[in-house]
């Protein structure tokens, strides 16, 4: 079975749609190019795929667009799980092509038993729930993980682009407030990766504008992002290929072209090929020699051990992740809106972005942080990190997760009455 140890911690909260049979992995009905062949796998092909997700509760909700979005919840481990014990709540959104457990559980292999997959022990989820005593929620973006309709042959397709994802996230936040009896969103910390960052940034900005609307829950306590999607291009010190900064291709021009194309071909796939260039081609120029050597020798830059998990994970159709016209159009639209609203955004913010990110420009991230109106904002360039997803970089993931947890604890103090206040 794909799911293990499913436990419901909130018996008082009715979950009427939690049916195991509805969680069968989506099966593709069209041919999707595969991004990695067996020669790239770091283990024997007969490895056993397992998911040891720990004490997770999962459910689905209607998204108002003819589909559903999948949600996950891990209660504080050893800290009590009642509504009177809520210290803080983490809400995580994964990146494009991923899903909640793939992003937040630990990736590991046991050579003796040939077990690969996703593990709760030692994961970011366990660190948050056990060490900090926080609740942990996740959501699969539309078209991803278990938010993808089983009969939809289009992996990662979002019917309304990022706007639909933002709507789903706000729906989950509202549900969390009811589930945990929270008066507002002040105890909630949102954590995103890549595309998930952009969706969360826009949700945070919308919530700040809706402070007078009681049903919105108000602004969240903090936001944390790893490698946010705020511009395209390698993080090699040069200007991004499409960037909000000087010298990049005009964001307005790109939005105009994509807007016209989206009107006639919203489902058109923009990318193709096997998605697996040689390691040497993925190394950004001006990369430190010791980093280059580590990137090429073990194949770390293409996240080799994670790529192996993608090959086995039944939730993934293939490592190739098609980018659709309507997503690209909504992506550039929301990037522009995020930048325009940045000076009015006051939520405490932590961003970690490698200068060697082979996918997204760290210079675009720096520009966003420069514009950000928050008095409590931190941008870090972790030394030695070379992957787009630092939380999955095997050598450093523990350090990254520890840094994120320390930042949350530093900015939130527990009061005697159980509230949590930003420092």
Phi, psi and omega in degrees: 000146183284333183249142182229149171051054178278123180228142177259121183262342182245077182295333182284347181259109185293128176242089190280344186254011182279092181237125184301322184293340180279358184253021177295140181302135178299142179248129181288145175242014176223166183273122179244129179303138178269137185272339183224129176270174183297336181295343181267351184286134183272022183203169177295147185291345181267020177298147178274131177265127180226156171232112175249086192274354181075198185282070184259144170249136181227149180200171178235152176227147175294138183263001179078005180237021180089005180227196180224157172240142184266138181235154181226149178214128171245126178280160176304132183273111178078012181241007184086148183235010182282164182293339180280352185252011187291117176268312178197166183227127175260131176239117187249140175233125184284181179266177181296129180089357181254196171201168193304308184290325179297326181279324193249346173270168184273137175265130183205162177224142175244109185297332183283317182262356180055047177257125173232164177142217187239133188229137179285319182298126178079008183273170175298322179300313182294323178299319180291316185280323184273308185285321183263337182075027180265157168282148179233121177240149175221161178220136173276127177297154178306135181085358184239152175052231181265010171268002178267124178303139183297333183263008179266116182280007184253097178299138175070010182285130178246117187300326179239026180062210182292337180298323178294319178297316179299320178297318180294319179298317178295327175295320178294319179300318178296319180294321179297318179299319178290317184296318184257008179056046179270135180288335181202193183265009189293340178269001186263131173247122179263136182232124181234161172230130172057244180299324177300329178297313182299317178299317181290321178302316180292323176296315179301316180294321178295319180295324178294328179281345184253025184302329182279352179264109186301326184290342181284337181087352178076186184289151179279167183289325181192163173224143182229136183224142172242124178050060185291148176277094179230005179174159183249155178122158180292148176272076184242016180093346178270171179291143179298151178300318174229106192221152175283349183276180180290141175094343180278167175298138183302125178297323180296319180296314180297316179299321180296314179298312182294325179297318178295317181292323182295330181294335183245344184210065185292334183264005181293137179273128185269334182250166181197195182081188184270356176064020185224068177294163179301150181305318183299326180286341181272346182282119179298150177292158181067016177287141179303140183305318182293330177287318178301316181298317181290330181289318187277316187302304181268359183074026184296329188296333177264019176054058192302315181291326177288322177299324176298320177295325177298322180298326186265334185294118182291346179284332178275133173285317178192159176299335176294126180243105182294139176254122185264157183302315184293328177292315181300318179297313181292328180299309181292327177296315182286329174299314179299317180292322179297320180291320180294324183272353184303315182299336180265001182272118187246004181293134175306136190223135170237130177230131174244127182212121180291140175289350180251017179304120183280357184244312187240146185282123175286338177293327176293323177296317179299321178296318179298315181296323178299322180281338188301133183276354181294139175279348180240087182222138183223129173241122181241141174248090184301130180288136175090346181282134184234350183266160176292329183246093184295338179286350178247005179281108193307322185285336188234359187301323180297321179293318180297312181296323178295321180295318179297315181295320179296321179295318178297314181296324182295326185264357179229125178247141181275126177267163184298331181272006176091002178279167179230129186234137178289135179279000000 
